[in-house]
Amino acid sequence: MCLHSSHSPPSNMIFHLLDPDPGLGLGSGLSSSSLFQQHRHSITLGVALTMTQIPAVQKKITVLNQHNEKLVGVLHDTGSTEMVVLCHGFKSSKDFNTIVNLAVALEKEGISAFRFDFPGNGESEGSFQYGNYHGEADDLHSVVEYFNGANRKVMAILGHSKGGGVVLLYASKYHDVHTVINLSARYILEKGIARRLGEDFLEIIKKDGFIDVKNRAGDVDYRVTEESLMERINTNMHDACLQIDKGCRVLTVHGSADEVVPVEDALEFDKIIPNHKLHIIEGADHCYTSHQAELPPLVLPFIKEGLQQN
């Protein structure tokens, strides 16, 4: 965990402008498509992406997932049709600095980006769950479907830590996004549990049905149910990655000094994902605390290459 439409919009979305600019016409009765047509960045899918001087707009958007829960996110809207969706990690949010920094970097290149909170995290509805990897992949699908249905095209998905596992599971199940970036995901999900829950976690949860994880002040931070724990343990990333299409390009980035997920996990992904690139950042920890500046030069060219191919 790292602290820190061409017509009316589809029925599963509500949006609000952050830092509204009256000159952009939002709130004046213009449809989203009218706004996009009038204030559109020019994108050239050649040697590089270029954009006009029109600044990006940040909009708060709410998308309903398969359980009718509101998933709250921020769209960095450059007016581009192509866009990237960014997924946070365990007990984190859309405001995690790595996610925000990458959204801003994409925005500067004229590429729209959407960062959102999974259920029970940040501003989104729903209850927090310890596991729920497959459920969060389905939540991500709700987001992708919304934007694809609003005259956008999600061309890439990126996730950090647990979010990295989620985007890989998404690619193994849905096969509709062909550029995937995994930052520091765990390969064997049975590992790392005792670090948070204690060595006797299985014995305790079998007896009590749950484990309450407390913070440093002694207050309950979150509850781990037996169901959510077993969902994590039974999620097989190896088998899932074997289901990723050969045409799906995957980039894994990992820090050599990751103290949460060992760098060896990245090497395992590299062995089995068919169309895979691996980059190890020397000295970087799990949250890329002192290596934030090294991420955009790795991630953006990989995304641009995918845009050019499509």
PALUM-753745 format. One line per field, with one value per residue: residue number from 1; residue in one letter; z, y, x of N, C-alpha, C, CB in turn. Coordinates in steps of 0.001 Angstrom, whole numbers, plus 500000, padded with zeros to 6 digits. Atoms other than C-alpha are relative to their C-alpha. Glycine has a CB too. Layout:
! residues N
n	c(NUM ...)
res	c(A ...)
n_zz	c(Z ...)
n_yy	c(Y ...)
n_xx	c(X ...)
ca_zz	c(Z ...)
ca_yy	c(Y ...)
ca_xx	c(X ...)
c_zz	c(Z ...)
c_yy	c(Y ...)
c_xx	c(X ...)
cb_zz	c(Z ...)
cb_yy	c(Y ...)
cb_xx	c(X ...)
This chain:
! residues 310
n	c(1 2 3 4 5 6 7 8 9 10 11 12 13 14 15 16 17 18 19 20 21 22 23 24 25 26 27 28 29 30 31 32 33 34 35 36 37 38 39 40 41 42 43 44 45 46 47 48 49 50 51 52 53 54 55 56 57 58 59 60 61 62 63 64 65 66 67 68 69 70 71 72 73 74 75 76 77 78 79 80 81 82 83 84 85 86 87 88 89 90 91 92 93 94 95 96 97 98 99 100 101 102 103 104 105 106 107 108 109 110 111 112 113 114 115 116 117 118 119 120 121 122 123 124 125 126 127 128 129 130 131 132 133 134 135 136 137 138 139 140 141 142 143 144 145 146 147 148 149 150 151 152 153 154 155 156 157 158 159 160 161 162 163 164 165 166 167 168 169 170 171 172 173 174 175 176 177 178 179 180 181 182 183 184 185 186 187 188 189 190 191 192 193 194 195 196 197 198 199 200 201 202 203 204 205 206 207 208 209 210 211 212 213 214 215 216 217 218 219 220 221 222 223 224 225 226 227 228 229 230 231 232 233 234 235 236 237 238 239 240 241 242 243 244 245 246 247 248 249 250 251 252 253 254 255 256 257 258 259 260 261 262 263 264 265 266 267 268 269 270 271 272 273 274 275 276 277 278 279 280 281 282 283 284 285 286 287 288 289 290 291 292 293 294 295 296 297 298 299 300 301 302 303 304 305 306 307 308 309 310)
res	c(M C L H S S H S P P S N M I F H L L D P D P G L G L G S G L S S S S L F Q Q H R H S I T L G V A L T M T Q I P A V Q K K I T V L N Q H N E K L V G V L H D T G S T E M V V L C H G F K S S K D F N T I V N L A V A L E K E G I S A F R F D F P G N G E S E G S F Q Y G N Y H G E A D D L H S V V E Y F N G A N R K V M A I L G H S K G G G V V L L Y A S K Y H D V H T V I N L S A R Y I L E K G I A R R L G E D F L E I I K K D G F I D V K N R A G D V D Y R V T E E S L M E R I N T N M H D A C L Q I D K G C R V L T V H G S A D E V V P V E D A L E F D K I I P N H K L H I I E G A D H C Y T S H Q A E L P P L V L P F I K E G L Q Q N)
n_zz	c(500000 500067 499513 500489 500534 501140 499599 498551 499376 499608 498722 498856 499775 499638 499894 499460 500360 498950 500374 501241 500839 500741 501414 500645 500308 499237 499159 500774 500832 501068 499754 499934 501340 500530 499347 500534 501369 500019 499259 500193 500257 501210 499699 501165 499658 500817 499172 498630 499828 499820 499584 500139 498764 499150 498801 499625 498978 499079 499651 499102 500657 499232 500837 499234 500309 500195 498793 499885 499105 500682 500031 500227 500597 500615 501396 500534 501343 501010 501190 500858 499980 499323 498598 499128 498673 498987 498853 498782 499302 498762 499017 500570 500664 501258 499701 499743 500815 501245 500923 500399 500820 501332 500668 500435 501087 501184 500359 500670 501334 500753 499857 498869 499003 498956 498777 499207 498760 499926 498919 498633 499954 500411 500007 500597 499133 499818 498837 500291 499903 500001 501271 501019 501219 501162 499918 500443 501459 500526 499819 501081 501235 500001 500400 501421 500775 500009 500907 501375 500407 500019 501117 499663 500165 499017 500734 499073 498575 499161 498590 499069 498905 500215 501273 501060 500124 500551 501451 500631 499984 501004 501326 500160 500051 500903 501319 500811 499869 500489 499376 498554 499231 498650 499116 498691 499566 499386 500857 499190 499061 498656 499269 499526 499117 498601 499687 499502 499141 499013 500497 499724 500540 500434 498795 499379 500830 500012 498705 499763 501225 500441 499264 500023 500087 499289 500330 498922 498822 499418 500538 501126 501295 500915 499627 501019 499832 500532 501429 500770 499891 500858 501394 500347 500029 501133 501271 500570 501004 501038 500950 500644 500979 501168 500795 500656 501436 500493 500559 498898 499571 498553 499418 498550 499380 498597 499343 499495 498540 499525 498712 499843 500992 500475 501432 500656 500554 501345 500867 500284 501039 501251 500525 500485 500810 501369 500652 498735 499774 498576 499636 498570 499607 498935 498769 499749 499065 500514 500358 500845 499213 500510 501420 500750 501289 500938 500519 501284 501178 500296 500255 501118 501319 500175 500326 501328 500980 500149 500742 501397 500588 500154)
n_yy	c(498798 498747 498930 498675 500881 499217 499511 499854 500981 501249 499937 500375 498991 498622 499346 498656 499378 499517 498700 499695 498869 499631 499904 501295 500228 501041 499484 499062 500744 500696 501413 500347 500104 498657 499451 500673 499567 498601 499827 501300 500004 500721 501085 500570 501306 500242 500175 499610 499385 498565 499449 498567 499285 500027 500775 501103 499725 501113 500170 501107 500863 501142 501123 501088 501322 501074 500082 498703 499143 498867 499927 498593 499799 498714 500080 498968 499996 499196 500027 501124 501173 501050 499677 500990 500108 500254 500721 499939 501243 500409 498938 498761 499239 499321 498874 500480 499123 500638 499969 498602 499548 500597 499375 498670 500201 500343 498776 499104 500550 499921 501254 499966 501050 500087 500690 500161 500772 501255 499986 499989 499199 498614 499456 500934 500758 501403 500327 500426 501433 500320 500656 499403 499690 500202 498987 498717 500095 499723 498559 499365 500224 499020 498722 500090 500019 498664 499097 500495 499661 498541 499534 500059 501328 500307 500653 500575 500027 500033 500183 500099 500960 500795 499535 500674 501322 499829 499761 501263 500847 499429 500399 501443 500298 499193 499995 498848 498956 500708 499471 500163 499679 500551 499444 500614 500962 501251 501170 501065 499223 500592 499364 498641 499917 500054 498701 499121 500657 500863 501334 500954 499396 501011 500590 499009 499687 501191 500044 498827 499571 498714 499419 498543 499452 498725 499053 499799 499467 501079 499996 500911 499347 500716 501383 501023 501131 501261 500041 499150 500580 501177 499538 499617 501189 500853 499306 500532 499066 500770 500490 498845 499389 500879 499722 498694 500146 499679 498656 499027 499582 499785 499464 500098 499182 500397 499450 501019 499937 500128 500687 500579 501079 500184 499796 501309 500162 499420 500959 501081 499496 499932 501357 500651 499151 500189 498785 499348 499264 499843 499000 499891 498715 500248 499234 499538 500773 500391 498810 499151 498769 499102 500314 499623 499408 501037 500759 499535 500350 501419 500323 499252 500553 501286 499688 499371 501059 500689 499115 500000 501293 500091)
n_xx	c(500853 499264 500855 499867 501040 500519 501315 499994 499123 500645 500701 499171 498985 500311 498705 499927 498739 499129 499476 500707 499615 501209 499699 500108 501402 500669 501070 500810 500926 499293 499742 498589 499429 499823 498815 498828 499774 499594 498751 499366 498566 499603 499078 499354 499467 498825 498811 500333 501307 499907 501278 500141 499757 501187 499673 500879 500998 500206 501406 500328 500977 500475 500427 500604 499461 500979 500825 500669 499228 499384 498547 499672 498685 499675 499584 499116 500578 499314 500821 499618 500873 499246 499769 499380 500606 498979 500565 499187 499723 500658 500255 499504 501059 499666 499125 498642 499154 499562 501139 500220 498872 500094 501147 499559 499037 500796 500721 499058 499752 501243 500741 500928 499774 501024 499582 501222 499928 500730 500994 499497 498777 500180 501355 500960 500896 499665 499182 498636 499753 498574 499688 500869 499246 500867 501043 499450 499858 501341 500204 499247 500757 501091 499403 499634 501241 500581 499284 500140 501355 500129 499170 498579 499432 498960 498920 499023 500330 498800 500291 498873 500110 501208 500552 499265 500607 501349 499961 499603 501194 500905 499509 500199 501434 500824 499351 500415 498981 498821 498788 500164 498802 500016 498984 499744 501017 499551 500202 500600 500810 499961 498908 500226 501169 499555 499393 501054 500990 499357 499665 501083 501222 500966 500595 500889 501169 500845 500682 500845 500667 499459 498881 499981 498652 499988 498940 499029 500694 500784 501360 500192 499813 500884 500307 499772 500907 499480 500311 499092 498664 499900 500036 498628 499146 500374 499787 498765 499506 499308 501002 500638 499093 499948 501203 499870 499770 498661 500037 500061 498660 499941 498766 499869 498959 499854 498826 499079 499993 501385 500040 501336 500066 498620 499788 500086 501346 499974 499312 500949 500912 499252 499846 501219 500881 499495 499506 499663 498758 499706 499000 499729 499420 499039 500133 501374 500807 501310 500778 499158 499932 498959 499796 501196 499636 499566 501141 500546 499193 500182 501403 500589 499653 500676 501393 500017 499767 501276 500896 499567 500345 501446)
ca_zz	c(500000 499084 501095 500450 473190 470372 471905 475534 477957 478696 481664 483763 483856 485537 485088 486823 485789 488122 488137 485603 482785 481468 478150 477513 477584 480049 481940 479132 477536 475118 474756 475441 471731 470860 473363 472042 468440 469317 471632 470195 470404 467144 467376 464796 464958 463202 464739 467775 469189 468919 470455 470050 472650 474018 477649 478953 481159 484275 484863 487755 486326 488000 486286 487540 487845 487467 491033 490440 492658 491743 490731 490977 488784 487149 483372 482100 478881 476021 473522 472059 471076 472273 476014 478827 482061 485205 488161 491713 494103 497463 499970 497666 495394 492118 493881 494480 493198 490638 489075 489071 487670 484797 484032 483840 481658 479247 479289 478284 475277 474191 475350 477533 480748 483341 486911 489218 492620 492942 495220 498881 498060 497753 496775 495234 496708 497837 500572 500622 499960 500608 497528 494805 491979 489489 490740 490164 486650 486067 487541 485063 482289 483319 482906 479531 478273 479327 477464 474409 474346 474550 471271 472980 472618 475564 473926 477043 480684 483420 487003 489993 492491 492983 490062 487973 488733 487864 484397 483637 484708 482550 479523 480159 480275 477971 475087 473967 475083 473421 475405 479085 481593 484843 487523 490361 490389 492448 490556 493325 495317 498179 499103 501055 503126 506369 506194 506828 508619 510663 510206 511657 509437 508026 511451 512796 509826 509752 513421 513452 509825 509596 510663 511633 510570 512862 512215 514380 516686 517374 515444 512905 509456 507458 507830 505867 505416 504732 501349 500213 501515 499687 496505 496586 497386 494609 491964 489731 487884 486013 484430 483749 481958 479680 478451 477313 473520 471638 470024 473426 474236 477910 479641 483165 485202 488618 491112 492026 495655 495975 499606 499146 495962 495139 491739 490998 490410 487384 485983 486263 484264 481640 481257 480450 478888 475102 473963 476866 477652 481041 482564 486015 487601 489673 493284 492991 495815 495500 495277 493100 495845 494462 490878 489743 486926 485396 484791 482030 479694 479965 479860 477312 474359 474929 474850 471785 469946 470614 469315 466121 465537 465900)
ca_yy	c(500000 503447 506375 509265 511375 512227 512602 512563 510790 507110 506372 505059 508361 511760 514370 517592 520055 520638 524255 525232 527561 529449 529881 526161 526226 523418 523893 526041 523256 522078 518327 516575 515919 519583 520547 517943 519097 522766 522317 519369 518747 517759 514391 513186 509460 509690 510079 511785 513052 516785 519012 522514 525217 524573 523473 520216 520240 518105 516730 514681 511737 509084 505713 502985 499534 496163 496445 499934 501452 504872 504829 508345 509476 512432 512745 514706 515682 516865 516284 513255 510277 507906 507656 505766 504485 504453 502101 502591 499922 498424 500854 503735 506097 507999 510705 508513 510553 508003 507841 511629 512259 509843 511324 514785 513492 511951 515162 517152 514845 515480 512092 512028 510022 508836 507930 506533 504962 501298 500464 501225 503404 507179 508737 505649 503796 500196 498412 497896 494317 492799 490564 491202 491206 489767 492146 495123 493858 493934 497460 498482 496936 499168 502175 501019 500304 503746 505615 503361 504113 507864 508218 507595 504649 503246 502349 501505 500548 501035 499840 500106 497269 495590 497727 496152 492734 494014 495285 491953 490053 492432 491656 487930 488170 490935 491151 494612 496761 495955 498052 497201 498665 496826 498762 496536 493877 490709 487421 484936 486373 483891 485745 488995 488146 487272 490627 492358 489740 487795 484337 482580 484404 481238 479737 482943 483603 480000 480355 483882 484391 487693 489575 493243 495041 497927 501064 502359 504097 500774 501616 499204 500237 497565 494115 491072 488505 484845 485197 488091 486413 483170 485101 486561 483251 481478 484114 482523 485196 482592 480973 484381 485715 482684 483839 487262 487580 487606 490843 492529 494489 494411 496546 495635 498186 497252 498739 496775 497891 497087 496121 495081 492988 491482 492291 488557 488753 490988 488374 485745 487906 488311 484540 483847 486896 486405 490018 491516 494163 494449 497421 497379 500778 500503 501599 502250 501161 499957 503483 504897 507462 508909 507742 509412 511241 507950 506596 508889 508336 504592 504569 507285 505912 502477 503980 506125 503082 501358 504380 504391 500685 501197)
ca_xx	c(500000 501319 499960 500079 479045 477853 474374 473318 475666 474958 472725 475607 477486 477245 479951 480925 483608 486534 487743 485060 485992 482937 484707 484466 480693 480047 476834 475427 473419 476097 476386 479669 480104 479584 482222 484643 484117 484616 487600 489473 493196 494849 496576 499061 499747 503083 506506 505012 501750 501213 498565 497216 497562 494049 494473 493069 489992 489615 486117 484850 482906 480791 480349 478022 479533 477806 476463 475031 477730 479089 482739 484147 487002 488700 488954 491940 490188 492364 489557 491306 489187 491897 492360 494074 492492 494656 494056 495318 496534 495562 493987 494812 492896 492854 494880 497950 500877 502108 498636 498194 501664 501127 497684 499250 502092 499570 497552 500632 501050 497457 496183 493055 493366 490858 491833 489163 488535 487637 484643 485272 488276 488507 485186 483587 480637 480742 482637 486376 487457 490849 490780 488195 490744 488251 485551 487821 488596 484825 484684 487359 485259 482334 484625 485958 482428 481229 483941 483797 480064 480690 482591 485915 488270 490192 493487 495499 495022 497601 497638 499947 500461 497071 495880 498622 497197 493729 494739 496435 493316 491268 493441 493075 489261 488021 490538 489365 492315 495613 498096 498559 501023 501703 503555 504787 502058 502367 502726 501909 499010 499355 502538 502575 499499 501283 503075 499749 497649 500206 501663 498606 496093 494509 493924 492380 490111 488884 487951 486481 485469 487357 490470 490416 493575 494430 496431 499261 496797 495080 491920 490437 491631 489803 488264 489401 486640 487297 485597 487795 490935 490227 489397 492883 494568 492668 493424 496048 498006 500063 497001 495435 498506 498539 495101 496348 496210 499499 498367 498105 501264 502210 504837 505923 507865 509252 511669 514776 514405 510681 510144 506495 506529 509936 511385 511471 507709 508343 510716 507978 505558 508263 508542 504898 503196 503451 504005 505915 508498 510189 511970 513556 514191 517335 516870 513131 510839 507240 505840 508639 509140 512371 511896 508659 510440 511590 508090 506707 509712 509056 505268 504437 506458 504909 501411 502187 503498 500192 498279 500318 499695 495955)
c_zz	c(500000 500427 499205 500807 498953 500318 501515 500612 500339 501405 501178 500301 500399 499996 500528 499627 501252 499527 498709 499316 499147 498504 499269 499768 500763 500908 499238 499081 498845 500364 500065 498617 499396 500561 499406 498588 499957 500629 499932 499772 498693 500384 498700 500397 499049 500894 501444 500022 500199 500432 499804 501349 500937 501227 500239 501092 500893 500432 500974 499386 500908 499053 500894 499600 499909 501206 500275 501044 499185 500150 499597 499439 499451 498587 499668 498505 499078 498738 499071 500097 500761 501440 500748 501334 500985 501268 501191 500654 501275 500988 499524 499336 498692 500213 500414 499026 498691 498943 499494 499066 498579 499215 499454 498842 498694 499470 499219 498586 499140 500072 501226 500929 501056 501159 500936 501237 499867 501172 501385 500169 499559 500107 499486 501035 500109 501214 499560 500173 499839 498683 498866 498731 498754 499984 499519 498500 499329 500173 498892 498670 499900 499537 498508 499121 499941 498965 498549 499446 499915 498947 500379 499677 501011 499304 500916 501410 500779 501443 500821 501099 499797 498685 498809 499772 499350 498484 499247 499965 498968 498604 499741 499774 498864 498599 499102 500148 499735 500444 501504 500691 501440 500788 501315 500490 500608 499099 500757 501144 501383 500857 500431 500967 501461 500443 500590 501075 501090 499471 500169 499426 499586 501185 500625 499173 499867 501280 500147 498768 499457 500824 499871 500015 500596 499538 501206 501273 500686 499533 498806 498691 498948 500479 498802 500287 499409 498492 499174 500053 499045 498521 499551 499857 498760 498642 499461 498857 498860 498930 499249 498900 498748 499069 499306 498530 499617 499400 501048 500480 501482 500391 501508 500449 501473 500560 500554 501519 500578 501256 500249 499084 499424 498491 499232 499396 498573 499012 499636 498944 498638 499344 499264 499148 498580 499390 501096 499942 501504 500191 501519 500267 501207 501188 500337 500979 499390 499501 499111 500645 499439 498507 499154 498594 498966 499363 498666 498784 499632 499495 498742 498624 499718 499613 498601 498895 499745 499215 498515 499299 499726 499089)
c_yy	c(501238 501129 501284 501001 500726 500532 500173 498929 498733 500089 499666 501042 501342 500720 501415 500560 500401 501314 500493 501261 500376 500053 498689 499590 498884 500631 500954 499290 499299 498546 499766 499992 501374 500629 499399 500499 501428 500215 498708 500181 499280 498957 499447 498687 499656 499761 500335 500548 501490 500524 501501 500647 499977 499141 498875 500449 498778 499965 498851 499214 498846 498951 498930 498674 498975 499817 501306 500896 501105 499951 501419 500123 501395 499745 501196 500062 500940 500141 498859 498890 498870 500406 498817 500016 499537 499437 500017 498633 499807 501160 501343 500731 500577 501137 499574 500679 499374 500058 501419 500478 499442 500572 501370 499891 499649 501224 500954 499538 499991 498756 500095 498821 500063 499188 499940 499161 498705 500044 499938 500739 501426 500457 499027 499306 498558 499795 499543 498495 499721 499368 500704 500400 499872 501023 501351 499991 500275 501473 500778 499839 500962 501361 500003 500041 501378 500887 499541 500297 501487 500614 500201 498597 499816 499160 499338 500042 499820 499819 499874 499008 499093 500385 499396 498598 500072 500204 498746 499026 500486 499527 498522 499641 500704 500191 501174 501206 499337 500599 500023 500315 499555 500591 499231 499048 498765 498830 498862 500661 499381 500649 501413 500143 500053 501320 500957 499350 499135 498588 498999 500466 498967 499379 500944 500211 498802 499930 501125 500469 501326 500338 501510 500476 501399 500888 500204 500539 498942 499956 499049 500779 499372 498577 499086 498844 498745 499925 500813 499477 498831 500384 500411 498766 499160 500687 499625 500899 499278 499537 501142 500573 499153 500225 501360 499797 500380 501399 501093 500296 500321 500523 499816 500867 499626 500633 498906 499958 499943 499147 499322 498800 499815 500096 498689 499741 500539 499048 498842 500428 499981 498628 499508 500866 500047 501221 500991 500736 500210 501088 500065 501358 499769 500932 500441 499088 499736 501190 500965 501370 501011 499827 500337 500496 498959 499248 500521 499666 498525 499711 500679 499476 498670 500214 500602 498968 499214 500819 499992 498704 499877 501083)
c_xx	c(500878 499080 500269 499373 499342 498651 500026 500879 499247 499438 500878 501062 499396 501339 499852 501363 500763 500617 499354 500503 498797 500246 499875 498561 499343 498961 499100 499035 500669 500179 501492 500616 500234 501260 501262 500315 500547 501371 500791 501499 500272 501023 500549 500630 501141 501188 499688 498594 500205 498650 500000 500218 498800 500277 499007 499042 499882 498544 499857 498849 499641 499448 499398 500618 498883 499093 499263 500659 500674 501518 500380 501415 500172 500495 500881 499694 500760 499171 500345 498966 500669 500275 500592 499271 501064 499367 500952 500149 499208 499886 500544 498845 500519 500981 501406 500960 500476 498907 499752 501107 499942 498821 500380 500989 499290 499266 500905 500335 498738 499152 499095 500253 498910 500553 498799 500269 499217 499016 500647 501306 499693 498565 498954 499144 500471 500881 501382 500123 501485 500432 499287 500749 499123 498866 500490 500296 498656 499637 500710 499270 498821 500502 500336 498756 499363 500697 499921 498613 499751 500916 501462 500495 501119 501061 501017 499447 501293 499593 501259 499690 498783 499333 500711 499482 498636 500048 500450 498828 498991 500404 499776 498540 499276 500592 499601 500925 501346 501331 499780 501325 499807 501162 499986 498928 500646 499631 499329 499235 499917 501088 499613 498846 500419 500615 498975 499146 500606 500173 498863 498667 498963 499278 498986 498742 499073 499173 498979 499221 500488 501240 499897 501452 499986 501148 500910 499369 499147 498567 499912 500077 499091 499826 500235 499066 500636 499771 500996 501432 500172 499934 501397 500887 499738 500107 501374 500484 500721 499010 499337 500888 500153 498811 500055 500356 501429 500055 499922 501417 499979 501378 499944 501169 500052 501272 500890 500025 498591 499974 498662 499822 501400 500112 499949 498626 499929 500664 499083 498982 500692 500144 498757 499084 500554 500683 500368 501329 500167 501043 500112 500640 500899 499766 498595 499287 498624 499192 500775 500216 500994 500245 498767 500343 500401 498834 499456 500866 499941 498594 499467 500407 499310 498542 499898 500204 498718 498996 500341 499609 498513 499440)
cb_zz	c(501230 498576 501513 498725 501040 498726 499548 500571 501250 499905 499985 499752 498764 501413 498650 501551 499099 500359 499846 500273 499109 500477 499815 500819 498588 500819 501213 499194 499484 499723 498911 500667 499094 500317 501510 499996 499196 500716 501478 498810 501161 498917 500824 499409 499946 499049 499490 500552 501198 498712 501459 499426 499699 499221 501214 500469 499369 501229 498744 501434 498660 501026 499170 499792 501055 499700 501200 500349 500788 500551 499014 501311 498910 500834 499056 500289 500053 499664 499274 500384 498568 499259 500663 500189 499992 500318 499614 500992 500313 500640 501352 498989 500917 499336 501087 499868 500796 500257 500688 501242 500653 500110 500969 501174 500369 500328 501264 500811 500112 498593 500121 499509 500654 499453 500686 499159 501183 500148 499834 500475 499105 498597 499174 499178 499473 498766 500852 500906 498943 501157 500036 500570 499878 499999 501418 500784 499586 500699 501391 499905 499932 501403 500830 499723 500596 501398 500421 499942 500939 501384 499461 501512 498554 501254 499118 499926 500334 499831 500200 500605 501354 501169 499921 500324 501356 500671 499675 500749 501403 500070 499861 501218 501299 500614 499290 500370 501431 498522 499457 500352 499933 499972 500242 501004 498824 501412 499427 500547 499456 499910 499140 498853 499767 500194 498744 498864 499168 501289 500706 501502 498816 499189 501022 500182 498616 499840 501130 500499 500236 500128 499468 501207 498524 501500 499538 499546 499605 501466 499587 500115 499555 498561 500506 499977 499333 500704 499758 500521 501430 500335 499836 501065 501253 500188 500172 499496 500646 500619 500723 501039 500623 500442 500886 500708 499220 498962 499077 501182 499187 500766 499630 500447 499808 500146 501108 499472 500466 498905 501116 499711 498860 500457 499758 500988 500886 500009 500681 501287 500339 500247 501126 501149 500607 499117 499012 501110 499235 500614 499412 500495 500322 499474 499924 498692 501358 501071 501252 498607 501424 500751 499837 500755 500186 500707 501013 500057 500237 501236 501190 500106 499893 501287 501041 499908 500477 501352 500553 499912 500908 501347)
cb_yy	c(500014 500247 500234 500095 499536 499164 499015 499921 500574 498841 499082 498662 500162 500111 500014 500016 501217 498946 499936 500137 499659 501341 500531 498959 499734 499177 500692 500915 500905 500652 499120 498645 499180 500870 499745 498483 499906 500842 500404 499248 499336 500964 498887 500963 498921 501170 500869 501044 499370 500698 499648 500370 501415 499463 500907 498781 500367 500116 499755 500516 499478 500427 499424 499963 499573 498699 499633 499800 499172 501327 498939 500812 498998 500778 499943 499686 500398 499389 501286 499467 499550 499710 500441 500283 499018 501289 498552 500979 499926 498843 499635 499733 501129 500531 500836 498445 500418 498543 499454 500913 499597 498477 500125 500769 498893 498883 500697 500114 498587 500293 498783 499987 500141 499362 500724 499358 500822 498806 498831 498616 499377 500185 501236 498968 500055 499457 498916 500729 499229 499066 498512 501209 499075 498572 500114 500328 498600 499115 500456 499404 498548 500115 500285 498710 498998 500635 500115 498493 499396 500586 501291 500359 499788 499249 500999 500752 498859 501287 498791 501369 500735 500183 501499 499956 499341 501194 501176 499370 499984 501552 500326 499264 500378 501340 498723 500404 500692 499960 501428 498555 501514 498446 501518 501056 499596 499819 499526 499000 500169 498481 500037 500886 498807 498869 500617 500438 499163 499976 499489 499782 500870 498911 499649 501334 500469 498725 500079 501127 500087 501127 499474 500590 500023 499766 501347 500939 501182 500110 501435 499258 499910 500023 499873 499528 500287 498797 500516 501436 499549 499004 501184 500950 499158 499510 501547 498549 501015 498784 499176 501088 500232 498541 499935 500876 500856 498974 500125 499466 501226 498691 501506 498522 501542 498442 500943 500252 501269 499382 500974 501049 500320 498660 500688 498902 500712 501350 499472 499571 501441 500599 499049 499508 501448 499598 500610 498982 501371 498668 501395 498837 501056 500165 501179 500075 500740 499275 500720 500164 499674 499771 498519 501077 500982 499018 500009 501478 500386 499161 500397 501446 499817 499158 500966 501083 499056 499663 501431 500205 498879 500081)
cb_xx	c(499041 500560 500228 499506 499003 499936 498847 498571 500639 500980 498835 500657 500846 499253 500702 499773 499767 501098 501516 498538 501248 499478 501359 500695 499859 501013 500576 500885 498950 501358 499361 500189 499087 498787 499952 499787 498704 498974 499730 499356 500773 500569 499308 501051 498893 500265 501154 501004 499224 500476 499701 498623 500379 498769 500044 500819 498626 500932 499141 499628 500537 498928 501191 498477 501024 500711 500860 498536 501058 499449 500610 499866 500234 501067 498773 501547 498527 501347 500126 501395 499651 501322 498705 501524 498783 500779 499676 499388 501431 500759 500626 501142 499475 498742 499392 500081 501190 500403 498733 499926 501314 499867 498808 500641 501001 498995 499459 501273 500554 500295 500972 498540 501399 498684 501220 498889 499467 500977 499035 500167 501104 500477 499963 500723 498555 500686 499325 501007 499188 500331 499610 499305 501219 499426 499491 501276 500537 498956 500514 501416 499501 499371 501268 500801 499016 500094 501456 500272 499029 500320 499448 500253 500518 499413 500696 501349 498977 500841 499139 500332 499904 499017 500073 501474 499887 499294 500943 501192 499362 500010 501481 500519 499359 499770 499685 498596 499962 499962 500352 499520 500318 500081 499762 500174 499100 499377 501332 501094 498621 500239 501273 499769 499064 501010 500625 499124 499092 499193 501226 499862 500338 500697 501089 500729 500441 500856 501018 500850 498548 498933 501382 499206 500513 500097 499406 501084 499128 500020 499575 498643 501472 500551 498535 501493 498627 499335 498588 499951 500269 498885 499011 500582 499782 498600 499875 499786 500933 500728 498944 499682 501361 500042 498770 501078 499008 500441 498843 499116 500492 499680 500199 500202 499727 500043 499590 501401 500695 499083 500292 498918 498950 500535 501335 500332 498964 500737 501267 499276 499519 501374 500329 499235 499881 498876 498929 500037 499999 500489 499637 500923 498887 501423 500849 499209 499867 499224 499553 499367 500368 501292 500348 499227 501128 500902 498898 499801 501427 500291 499154 500388 501503 500093 499403 501084 501117 499431 500076 501514 500443 499337)
